[in-house]
Amino acid sequence: MTVSLEQLRRCHVAVDLGAARTRVYVKGVGLVVDQPSVAAVNIRNGALIAVGEFAEQMTGRTPDYIRVMRPVSGGTVVDIDMAQRMLRHLLGEKLRRQLRRKPRLRAAACTPHEADPLAQRATVETLVGLGARRVELVDTLIAAAVGCGLPVEQPTATMIMMCGAATTQVAVLSLGSIVTAARIPVGGEAVDHAVIQHLRHQHELMLPSQSVRPLQIALSENGLTLQGPSTTEIHGRDVATGLARSVRVDTAAVRDAIHTPLTAVLDGIGKILRDCPPDLVADLADRGIMMVGGSALLPGLDQMLRDATGMPVLIAERPDVCAVLGLGEMLEGNISSMVLSPLTA
C-alpha cells in the first residue's frame, strides 16, 4: 500500500519508536511524549515498575528480581507486548481517554529505511494493540527531512544523515522520494561502547554506561577533530580489585578511540555519493549534508564530516525530534505536495 499525504492527514497521532527515545505527537496538540524507550519490570510477578526516565536511571542499579528492558532495538520493536505497556504508561490515562474518543483512531509511525516486513508488522501490531484501527508507515528519513525544513518536494538534491542510537541512515532525496540511501549499523551506542572499551584496556577501569556523559562534555570543549591537550576525571571500578577508582583521562586518546566506529559512517557517505547521479551530486556540493538525530550532537562530528567530504554540514535546530515533528507536519496538513515512498502497512 502506497502512503499518500491525504491518508496521513486523516491520522490522529504520530509515533516515533526509537531505540533511545519514544516520541508521540497528537494532532492539534503537538509533541506530548518524549521519554527514553526503557521499562523496568518485576520478573517475579510481571508487574511494570517504571518507564521512561525513571526506568533509565535504574539501569545497572536494580536487585536481581527487577529487569530493565528496552523493547525497541535499532528502530525495530523486538518485544511487542512490552512496547505496548510502555507506550500505555507514557501516554497517561488522560491522553488515552482522549484518543479513545476518536471513532476510528488512525496512527502514523516512523520506520527505518528498508525495514523488513516483520519489523514493519511489529510496529503496526504495537499501535493496533493500543486501539489504532489503521496504521500508516512513513520512512524515517523522509519524515526527518520534512521536520528539519528541507525542501524535499523540489527537483533538487538534499542529503540527510539520521544519527540514531543503534544505526546511522544516510540518504539523498529529490521530489519527495529517496534516490539512494544506506543504513549503517553504527550509532551513538557504538561510540559509547568504544569509549568504555578504551578505558577498560588503557586504564583497567570498568565504566558505567551513564558515565560516558562527562567525557562527551569534555570533548565539547575541543571537538573530535582538534588535538588540544585536555584531561578529565572519570570514576569507575578497577578491573583487578573491583574497588572504586578515579583516573585522569586524556581526551585526545578518547577522540582517537571514537574515530574507529565513525569510519564506517564515512564509508557509507562515500558509497551514497558514488551511487548518486552526477547532477544531484552537483546540488549537494552547495547544499551539503543535514544532520538529524540525537547522536548528531556528538561534539565535533559535523567538523569531521566537513573535513572528510569537503561539503557543508549543518545540524538541524532540534535534531533529536525532527522525525516525529515531520510526521506531525504531515498530519496537520502543512505539506502541500509530495510523493512518499511506498511502505506496506
C-alpha positions as CSV (number, residue, x, y, z in Angstrom):
1,M,0.0,0.0,0.0
2,T,1.3,3.4,-1.0
3,V,1.1,6.1,1.7
4,S,-0.4,9.4,0.5
5,L,-0.5,12.8,2.2
6,E,-4.3,12.5,2.2
7,Q,-4.1,9.3,4.2
8,L,-1.7,10.9,6.7
9,R,-4.0,13.9,7.1
10,R,-6.6,11.5,8.4
11,C,-4.3,10.2,11.2
12,H,-4.8,11.5,14.7
13,V,-1.4,10.5,16.3
14,A,2.2,10.1,15.1
15,V,4.7,7.8,16.9
16,D,8.4,7.6,16.6
17,L,9.6,4.4,18.4
18,G,13.3,4.8,18.6
19,A,16.0,2.7,20.3
20,A,16.9,5.5,22.6
21,R,13.7,7.5,23.0
22,T,9.9,7.2,22.2
23,R,8.1,10.3,21.0
24,V,4.4,10.8,20.4
25,Y,2.8,13.7,18.5
26,V,-1.0,14.3,18.8
27,K,-2.7,16.2,16.0
28,G,-3.8,19.6,17.2
29,V,-1.9,19.3,20.4
30,G,1.8,18.8,19.5
31,L,4.6,16.7,21.0
32,V,3.2,15.1,24.1
33,V,5.7,12.3,24.9
34,D,9.5,12.4,24.7
35,Q,10.9,9.8,27.0
36,P,13.6,7.1,26.9
37,S,12.4,3.7,25.5
38,V,13.1,1.9,28.7
39,A,10.8,-0.2,31.0
40,A,11.6,-1.7,34.4
41,V,9.8,-5.0,35.2
42,N,9.4,-7.2,38.3
43,I,10.2,-10.6,36.8
44,R,8.6,-12.4,39.8
45,N,5.1,-11.2,39.0
46,G,5.4,-9.4,35.7
47,A,4.5,-6.0,37.2
48,L,5.6,-2.9,35.4
49,I,7.6,-0.8,37.9
50,A,8.7,2.2,35.9
51,V,9.0,3.5,32.3
52,G,10.9,6.4,30.7
53,E,13.5,8.5,32.5
54,F,12.9,6.9,35.9
55,A,13.4,3.4,34.4
56,E,16.6,4.6,32.6
57,Q,18.0,5.8,35.9
58,M,17.5,2.3,37.3
59,T,19.9,0.8,34.7
60,G,22.6,-1.2,36.5
61,R,21.2,-0.3,39.9
62,T,18.4,-2.9,40.4
63,P,18.2,-6.0,42.5
64,D,18.0,-9.4,40.8
65,Y,14.2,-9.5,40.6
66,I,13.9,-6.2,38.7
67,R,14.9,-6.2,35.0
68,V,15.4,-3.1,32.9
69,M,14.3,-3.8,29.4
70,R,14.5,-1.9,26.0
71,P,11.6,-3.2,23.8
72,V,12.9,-1.3,20.8
73,S,16.3,-2.0,19.2
74,G,17.6,-0.2,16.1
75,G,14.2,1.4,15.4
76,T,12.5,-2.1,15.4
77,V,10.1,-3.3,18.1
78,V,11.6,-6.5,19.5
79,D,9.0,-7.0,22.3
80,I,5.5,-6.0,21.2
81,D,3.8,-6.7,24.5
82,M,6.4,-4.6,26.5
83,A,6.3,-1.8,23.9
84,Q,2.5,-1.6,24.3
85,R,2.7,-1.5,28.0
86,M,5.5,1.1,27.9
87,L,3.5,3.3,25.5
88,R,0.3,2.9,27.5
89,H,2.1,4.3,30.6
90,L,3.9,7.0,28.8
91,L,0.7,8.4,27.3
92,G,-1.1,8.6,30.6
93,E,-4.7,7.9,31.4
94,K,-6.0,11.4,30.4
95,L,-4.5,11.3,27.0
96,R,-5.5,7.7,26.4
97,R,-9.1,8.7,27.2
98,Q,-8.9,11.5,24.6
99,L,-7.6,9.1,21.9
100,R,-10.3,6.5,22.7
101,R,-13.0,9.1,21.9
102,K,-11.9,9.0,18.2
103,P,-14.4,6.8,16.3
104,R,-11.7,5.3,14.1
105,L,-8.3,6.1,15.6
106,R,-5.6,6.3,12.9
107,A,-1.9,6.4,13.7
108,A,1.3,7.1,11.7
109,A,4.6,5.7,12.6
110,C,8.3,6.1,11.5
111,T,10.1,3.0,10.3
112,P,13.8,2.8,9.4
113,H,14.8,2.8,5.8
114,E,14.5,-0.6,4.1
115,A,12.9,-2.1,7.3
116,D,12.0,-5.7,6.6
117,P,8.2,-6.7,6.6
118,L,8.5,-8.4,10.0
119,A,9.8,-5.1,11.6
120,Q,7.0,-3.1,9.9
121,R,4.4,-5.6,11.1
122,A,5.8,-5.4,14.7
123,T,5.3,-1.6,14.6
124,V,1.8,-2.0,13.3
125,E,0.8,-4.6,15.9
126,T,2.2,-2.4,18.7
127,L,-0.1,0.5,17.7
128,V,-3.1,-1.7,16.9
129,G,-2.8,-3.1,20.4
130,L,-3.2,0.5,21.7
131,G,-6.5,0.9,19.9
132,A,-5.4,2.2,16.4
133,R,-7.8,1.0,13.7
134,R,-5.3,1.8,10.9
135,V,-1.5,2.4,10.9
136,E,0.4,4.3,8.2
137,L,4.1,3.8,7.9
138,V,6.5,6.5,6.7
139,D,10.2,6.2,6.1
140,T,12.1,7.9,9.0
141,L,14.4,9.7,6.5
142,I,11.6,11.4,4.7
143,A,9.8,12.4,8.0
144,A,13.1,13.8,9.4
145,A,13.7,15.8,6.2
146,V,10.3,17.4,6.5
147,G,10.8,18.0,10.2
148,C,14.0,19.9,9.7
149,G,12.6,22.1,6.9
150,L,14.4,20.6,3.9
151,P,12.8,21.3,0.5
152,V,12.3,17.6,-0.2
153,E,9.4,18.2,-2.7
154,Q,11.6,20.2,-5.1
155,P,13.6,18.7,-8.0
156,T,16.9,19.3,-6.3
157,A,19.1,17.1,-4.2
158,T,19.1,17.2,-0.4
159,M,21.2,14.9,1.7
160,I,20.1,13.9,5.2
161,M,22.0,11.9,7.8
162,M,20.0,10.4,10.6
163,C,22.3,9.7,13.5
164,G,20.4,7.3,15.8
165,A,21.4,5.3,18.9
166,A,21.9,2.0,17.1
167,T,22.1,2.9,13.4
168,T,23.1,5.8,11.1
169,Q,20.9,6.3,8.0
170,V,22.1,8.4,5.1
171,A,20.0,9.3,2.0
172,V,19.8,11.6,-0.9
173,L,16.2,12.9,-1.6
174,S,14.7,14.6,-4.6
175,L,11.0,15.2,-5.5
176,G,9.9,13.8,-2.1
177,S,11.4,10.4,-2.7
178,I,14.6,8.6,-1.7
179,V,17.1,8.4,-4.7
180,T,19.7,6.4,-2.9
181,A,20.2,5.5,0.7
182,A,22.3,3.4,3.1
183,R,21.7,2.1,6.6
184,I,24.9,1.8,8.6
185,P,24.9,-0.3,11.9
186,V,26.9,2.3,13.8
187,G,25.3,4.8,16.1
188,G,25.6,6.6,19.4
189,E,25.7,3.3,21.3
190,A,28.8,2.2,19.3
191,V,30.6,5.4,20.2
192,D,29.8,4.9,23.9
193,H,31.0,1.3,23.6
194,A,34.3,2.5,22.0
195,V,34.8,4.9,25.0
196,I,34.1,2.1,27.5
197,Q,36.4,-0.3,25.8
198,H,39.2,2.3,25.6
199,L,39.1,2.9,29.3
200,R,38.9,-0.8,30.1
201,H,42.0,-1.6,28.0
202,Q,44.1,1.5,28.6
203,H,43.2,2.3,32.2
204,E,41.8,-1.0,33.5
205,L,38.7,0.8,34.5
206,M,35.2,-0.5,34.1
207,L,33.0,2.4,33.3
208,P,29.2,2.5,33.9
209,S,27.3,3.4,30.7
210,Q,25.8,6.5,32.2
211,S,29.3,7.9,32.9
212,V,30.1,8.4,29.3
213,R,28.3,11.8,29.5
214,P,31.2,13.6,31.4
215,L,33.6,12.6,28.6
216,Q,31.3,13.9,25.9
217,I,31.1,17.2,27.8
218,A,34.8,17.4,28.0
219,L,35.1,16.7,24.2
220,S,32.6,19.5,23.5
221,E,35.4,22.0,24.5
222,N,37.7,20.8,21.7
223,G,35.6,18.6,19.4
224,L,36.5,15.4,17.7
225,T,39.0,16.9,15.2
226,L,41.1,19.1,17.4
227,Q,44.1,17.7,19.3
228,G,44.5,20.2,22.1
229,P,45.8,18.8,25.4
230,S,43.0,18.2,27.8
231,T,42.1,15.8,30.6
232,T,39.1,14.9,32.6
233,E,38.5,12.9,35.7
234,I,36.4,9.7,35.4
235,H,35.1,7.5,38.2
236,G,34.7,3.7,37.8
237,R,35.6,0.3,39.1
238,D,39.0,-1.2,39.0
239,V,39.1,-4.3,36.8
240,A,41.5,-6.2,39.0
241,T,40.5,-5.3,42.5
242,G,36.8,-4.4,42.0
243,L,37.3,-1.2,44.1
244,A,36.1,2.3,43.2
245,R,38.9,4.2,41.4
246,S,39.3,7.6,39.6
247,V,41.6,8.3,36.7
248,R,42.6,11.3,34.7
249,V,41.8,10.5,31.1
250,D,43.4,12.2,28.1
251,T,40.5,13.4,25.9
252,A,42.8,13.3,22.8
253,A,43.1,9.5,23.2
254,V,39.4,9.2,23.6
255,R,38.9,11.1,20.4
256,D,41.1,8.6,18.6
257,A,39.0,5.7,20.0
258,I,35.8,7.4,18.8
259,H,37.1,7.8,15.3
260,T,37.2,4.0,14.8
261,P,33.4,3.3,14.7
262,L,32.8,6.5,12.8
263,T,35.0,5.3,9.9
264,A,32.1,3.1,8.8
265,V,29.8,6.2,8.6
266,L,32.3,8.0,6.3
267,D,32.4,4.9,4.1
268,G,28.6,4.9,3.9
269,I,28.6,8.5,2.8
270,G,31.2,7.8,0.1
271,K,29.0,4.9,-1.2
272,I,26.0,7.2,-1.4
273,L,27.8,9.8,-3.4
274,R,29.2,7.2,-5.8
275,D,25.7,5.8,-6.4
276,C,24.1,9.2,-6.8
277,P,23.5,10.7,-10.3
278,P,26.1,13.4,-11.1
279,D,23.5,16.2,-11.4
280,L,22.4,15.6,-7.8
281,V,25.9,15.4,-6.5
282,A,26.5,18.9,-8.0
283,D,23.5,20.1,-6.0
284,L,24.9,18.6,-2.8
285,A,28.2,20.5,-3.3
286,D,26.2,23.6,-2.5
287,R,23.5,22.3,-0.1
288,G,25.7,19.9,1.8
289,I,24.5,17.4,4.5
290,M,21.8,18.0,7.1
291,M,22.4,16.1,10.3
292,V,19.5,15.0,12.4
293,G,19.0,12.5,15.3
294,G,20.2,12.6,18.9
295,S,23.7,11.4,18.1
296,A,24.1,14.4,15.7
297,L,25.0,16.4,18.7
298,L,28.2,14.4,19.3
299,P,30.8,17.2,19.7
300,G,32.9,17.8,16.6
301,L,31.2,15.2,14.4
302,D,30.0,17.8,12.0
303,Q,33.5,19.2,11.5
304,M,34.9,15.7,10.9
305,L,32.4,15.2,8.1
306,R,33.3,18.6,6.6
307,D,36.9,17.6,6.5
308,A,36.2,14.2,5.1
309,T,33.7,15.2,2.4
310,G,34.6,18.8,1.6
311,M,30.8,19.6,1.7
312,P,28.9,22.0,4.0
313,V,27.5,20.1,7.1
314,L,24.6,21.6,9.1
315,I,22.9,20.4,12.3
316,A,19.1,20.7,12.5
317,E,17.7,23.2,15.1
318,R,16.1,20.3,17.0
319,P,17.8,17.2,15.6
320,D,16.5,14.7,18.1
321,V,12.8,15.3,17.4
322,C,12.9,16.1,13.6
323,A,11.3,12.7,12.6
324,V,8.2,13.0,14.8
325,L,7.8,16.7,14.1
326,G,8.0,15.9,10.4
327,L,5.2,13.3,10.8
328,G,3.3,16.0,12.8
329,E,3.6,18.4,9.9
330,M,2.1,15.8,7.5
331,L,-0.8,15.1,10.0
332,E,-1.5,18.8,10.3
333,G,-1.6,19.2,6.5
334,N,1.2,21.7,6.4
335,I,2.9,19.9,3.4
336,S,1.1,20.7,0.2
337,S,2.5,18.3,-2.3
338,M,5.0,15.5,-2.0
339,V,5.4,11.9,-3.2
340,L,6.0,9.5,-0.4
341,S,8.0,6.2,-0.8
342,P,5.7,3.2,-0.7
343,L,5.6,1.2,2.5
344,T,3.4,-1.7,3.4
345,A,1.2,-1.3,6.4
